[in-house]
Amino acid sequence: MKVPKGAVTGIIVIGLVVIVAYGASMRQRYRDRGELAQRIFSDGSQTIPNTIEGLRTAIGTYERRIEQHVRDAARTAMYWKILAVRLQDQSLHQEALEALERAISYTPEDPALHYYTGVSAGIMAKSRHVFPGGDNFARDRYFVLAEDAFLRAIELDGRYLRPRYSLAVLYVFDLDRPEEAIPHLERSLEISRNDVDTMFVLARAFVMLREFQAAVELYDRIITLTRDEQKRIDAQNNRQMVMGQMYG
């Protein structure tokens, strides 16, 4: 079929328009890339090197700057962590929390930082007394922070026993949620079978839930294992009280 001359001309014109538009688009793309490269390499006074050797030199310079920045950030995080621990040693827990927040902003996946946060938050919660006419908001806020921090530490390192123990203590003695403490305490004893302190807290949780036989068995185990005379006496006394609750 013969194509009319007018149609051929139209096709040619459309093709030329597409080619021109494509060329303009590519020129704009190269200009954009050039501007991006300029922003990446320029520090406000330098321009992009025009030679291969110049580019290699610039890359080496910026790689060294990046490596130095990484070292500086790691060192800063370490200093904030040390400061937080020193503040905790001085019982300055509000200031310690502020330092820990800064340290976590640098190294958010350090489980120790979250554990330390939980410790200070728990202490701050216990120091918040509810006076007549007051409310529990500030205290509850610190308890929530402590729980979240311990859970995050456990999430980051499942074999890290300190946050598990501390979280269990929080559940048993502060939040009256012993049933939530038991899995953490039992997991801790799977990892460290003869941890007497963990057994004491677990026994207490069982007593709160009126699982007296399980508590008695734990106290018997403590009496057999411990070399600390005071802990043996405490276990014997606790066992006697539980037996009284069972049969009294």
Secondary structure, 3 states (H helix, E strand, C coil): CCCCHHHHHHHHHHHHHHHHHHHHHHHHHHHHHHHHHHHHHCCCCCCCCCCHHHHHHHHHHHHHHHHHHHHHHHHHHHHHHHHHHHHHHCCCHHHHHHHHHHHHHHCCCCHHHHHHHHHHHHHHHHCCCCCCCCCCHHHHHHHHHHHHHHHHHHHHCCCCHHHHHHHHHHHHHHCCCHHHHHHHHHHHHHHCCCCHHHHHHHHHHHHHCCCHHHHHHHHHHHHHHCCCHHHHHHHHHHHHHHHHHHHC
